[in-house]
Amino acid sequence: GMGDQVQLLDREGVARHLQSPLYLGALKNLRNLHLHPLNLCLGEARAAHSLGALIFENSEVLDIVHGPRPAVVTAHGRVEARQVMLAGDVYHKLEKRQLKGKIFPAMGGIVTTAPLGELAEQINPQDLAVYDCRFVLDYYRLTADKRLLFGGGANYSGKDSRDIEGELRPCIERTFPALKGVPIEFKWSCAMGIVVNRIPQLGKLSDNVWYCQGYSGHGIATSHIMGEIMAEALTGTLEKFDTFAQCKHVRVPMGDLLGNPLLAAGMWYYQMLERLR
Ligand SMILES: Cc1cc2nc3c(=O)[nH]c(=O)nc-3n(C[C@H](O)[C@H](O)[C@H](O)COP(=O)(O)OP(=O)(O)OC[C@H]3O[C@@H](n4cnc5c(N)ncnc54)[C@H](O)[C@@H]3O)c2cc1C
C-alpha cells in the first residue's frame, strides 16, 4: 500500500545502492527515515522541560508505593503523584510480582568506524539506513561525520558482550570488503527488552500506576506511539490503551531464572533454521 515509496531491487539494483556482495535483493523504502536517537532524546527532554516537566537524572527509583496518592521512592527522596507511569523497559527490577517473566534483556552491540571520507560515498552513496531480514540481523547507517555505525550480533545471556569489536568486525568486513581492517573508534552495548510475541506491553499495576514496555528492539517509533496512547490513557481516553491491554502475553514461570536461557534456546533454534534454508 505504499506505492512508489517502496521499490523492489534485484541484485544489480542493490549493487547501485550498496557496494556489498552480500545481497540478492532488497526493498528500498523511501517513506522511512533514520535519526540520531540521543539527539532525539535530548530534544524531547528540552521540549518537556520548556513545558514545565522536571527531570531528575541519576535518581534510581527503588520502590513504588501504591495507594490513593502513589509515590516513587529513591535513595534520597520521594515524589508523590496523582498518577505514576513506569517506562523503564528492561532496565529495572520494580514490580516483580506483576511484571516478572514478561520481558527479557537481549544485549546488542554497536560500533562506529573512524570517519570514512570518500569511502563512505562509495559504499553507501545514497546514505541509506539498512537492515537485513534475518532473525538476528545486521543494521547500519552512516553518521553525519561519515563513520559507519554498525549494530548486530545480539547475545541472549542477559550479560554485556566482552568483545563487541571482535563480534562485529567480521560482519562489517563481510558486508563491505572495502572496509577490511578499518579502525573501530567507538563501541558500546545495551539491552533491548524482548517480549515473546513482539507486541509492546502496557497495563495498570494498580488504580493509578501504569506501565508500558517491551519494544523488542524496535522502540524508536513504537515507544512514541505508545507514549501518545499512555498520555491519552492517563488523561482519561482509554480506547487505544484498551486495545493493547487486551493482547495476551506469555509469562515465563520463574522468568528470572529461566527467561534468558529459554530466549537463548529459541533464538538459537531460529538461527539454525535460517542457516539450513
Ligand atoms: C543496541 C540497540 C540497538 C537498537 N536499535 C534500534 C533501532 O535501530 N531502531 C529502533 O526502533 N529501536 C532500536 N532499539 C530499541 C530502542 O532503543 C528501545 O526500544 C527504546 O529505547 C525503548 O525506549 P524506552 O523509553 O521504553 O526505554 P529506555 O530507552 O530503555 O529508557 C528507560 C529509562 O528508564 C531508566 N530507568 C530504568 N530503571 C529505572 C529506575 N529504577 N529508576 C529510574 N529510572 C530507571 C533507564 O535509565 C532509562 O533511561 C535498539 C536498542 C538497542 C539496545
The ligand as a Tripos MOL2 file, in Angstrom:
@<TRIPOS>MOLECULE
LIG
   53    58     1     0     0
SMALL
NO_CHARGES

@<TRIPOS>ATOM
      1 C1         21.8010   -1.9250   20.6720 C.3       1 LIG1
      2 C2         20.3930   -1.4630   20.4310 C.ar      1 LIG1
      3 C3         20.0170   -1.0670   19.1500 C.ar      1 LIG1
      4 C4         18.7330   -0.6450   18.9040 C.ar      1 LIG1
      5 N1         18.3870   -0.2530   17.6320 N.ar      1 LIG1
      6 C5         17.1400    0.2010   17.3950 C.ar      1 LIG1
      7 C6         16.7900    0.6440   16.0820 C.ar      1 LIG1
      8 O1         17.5970    0.6320   15.1470 O.2       1 LIG1
      9 N2         15.5030    1.0800   15.8820 N.ar      1 LIG1
     10 C7         14.5900    1.0810   16.8880 C.ar      1 LIG1
     11 O2         13.4520    1.4720   16.6480 O.2       1 LIG1
     12 N3         14.9070    0.6990   18.1470 N.ar      1 LIG1
     13 C8         16.1550    0.2430   18.4170 C.ar      1 LIG1
     14 N4         16.4880   -0.1690   19.6770 N.ar      1 LIG1
     15 C9         15.4410   -0.2550   20.7030 C.3       1 LIG1
     16 C10        15.1500    1.0670   21.3640 C.3       1 LIG1
     17 O3         16.3530    1.6740   21.7390 O.3       1 LIG1
     18 C11        14.2870    0.7920   22.6150 C.3       1 LIG1
     19 O4         13.1520    0.0550   22.2150 O.3       1 LIG1
     20 C12        13.8150    2.0910   23.2460 C.3       1 LIG1
     21 O5         14.9170    2.8490   23.6540 O.3       1 LIG1
     22 C13        12.9310    1.8020   24.4350 C.3       1 LIG1
     23 O6         12.5200    3.0410   24.9640 O.3       1 LIG1
     24 P1         12.0320    3.1640   26.4500 P.3       1 LIG1
     25 O7         11.8760    4.6120   26.6970 O.co2     1 LIG1
     26 O8         10.8770    2.2650   26.7070 O.co2     1 LIG1
     27 O9         13.2050    2.5530   27.3460 O.3       1 LIG1
     28 P2         14.7120    3.0170   27.5050 P.3       1 LIG1
     29 O10        15.1860    3.8280   26.3500 O.co2     1 LIG1
     30 O11        15.4690    1.7880   27.9050 O.co2     1 LIG1
     31 O12        14.6130    4.0030   28.7440 O.3       1 LIG1
     32 C14        14.3220    3.5130   30.0380 C.3       1 LIG1
     33 C15        14.8750    4.5190   31.0160 C.3       1 LIG1
     34 O13        14.4380    4.1670   32.3140 O.3       1 LIG1
     35 C16        15.5060    4.3780   33.1990 C.3       1 LIG1
     36 N5         15.3080    3.5180   34.3660 N.ar      1 LIG1
     37 C17        15.2980    2.1670   34.4180 C.ar      1 LIG1
     38 N6         15.0990    1.7360   35.6730 N.ar      1 LIG1
     39 C18        14.9490    2.8450   36.4300 C.ar      1 LIG1
     40 C19        14.7190    3.0700   37.8180 C.ar      1 LIG1
     41 N7         14.5730    2.0680   38.6860 N.pl3     1 LIG1
     42 N8         14.6380    4.3510   38.2440 N.ar      1 LIG1
     43 C20        14.7690    5.3940   37.3880 C.ar      1 LIG1
     44 N9         14.9940    5.2390   36.0750 N.ar      1 LIG1
     45 C21        15.0870    3.9940   35.6050 C.ar      1 LIG1
     46 C22        16.7370    3.9850   32.4130 C.3       1 LIG1
     47 O14        17.8790    4.5670   32.9740 O.3       1 LIG1
     48 C23        16.3970    4.5510   31.0400 C.3       1 LIG1
     49 O15        16.8260    5.8620   30.9090 O.3       1 LIG1
     50 C24        17.7880   -0.6030   19.9570 C.ar      1 LIG1
     51 C25        18.1730   -0.9700   21.2560 C.ar      1 LIG1
     52 C26        19.4540   -1.3980   21.4930 C.ar      1 LIG1
     53 C27        19.8380   -1.7900   22.8920 C.3       1 LIG1
@<TRIPOS>BOND
     1     1     2 1
     2     2     3 ar
     3     2    52 ar
     4     3     4 ar
     5     4     5 ar
     6     4    50 ar
     7     5     6 ar
     8     6     7 ar
     9     6    13 1
    10     7     8 2
    11     7     9 ar
    12     9    10 ar
    13    10    11 2
    14    10    12 ar
    15    12    13 ar
    16    13    14 ar
    17    14    15 1
    18    14    50 ar
    19    15    16 1
    20    16    17 1
    21    16    18 1
    22    18    19 1
    23    18    20 1
    24    20    21 1
    25    20    22 1
    26    22    23 1
    27    23    24 1
    28    24    25 2
    29    24    26 1
    30    24    27 1
    31    27    28 1
    32    28    29 2
    33    28    30 1
    34    28    31 1
    35    31    32 1
    36    32    33 1
    37    33    34 1
    38    33    48 1
    39    34    35 1
    40    35    36 1
    41    35    46 1
    42    36    37 ar
    43    36    45 ar
    44    37    38 ar
    45    38    39 ar
    46    39    40 ar
    47    39    45 ar
    48    40    41 1
    49    40    42 ar
    50    42    43 ar
    51    43    44 ar
    52    44    45 ar
    53    46    47 1
    54    46    48 1
    55    48    49 1
    56    50    51 ar
    57    51    52 ar
    58    52    53 1
@<TRIPOS>SUBSTRUCTURE
     1 LIG1         1 GROUP 0 **** ****
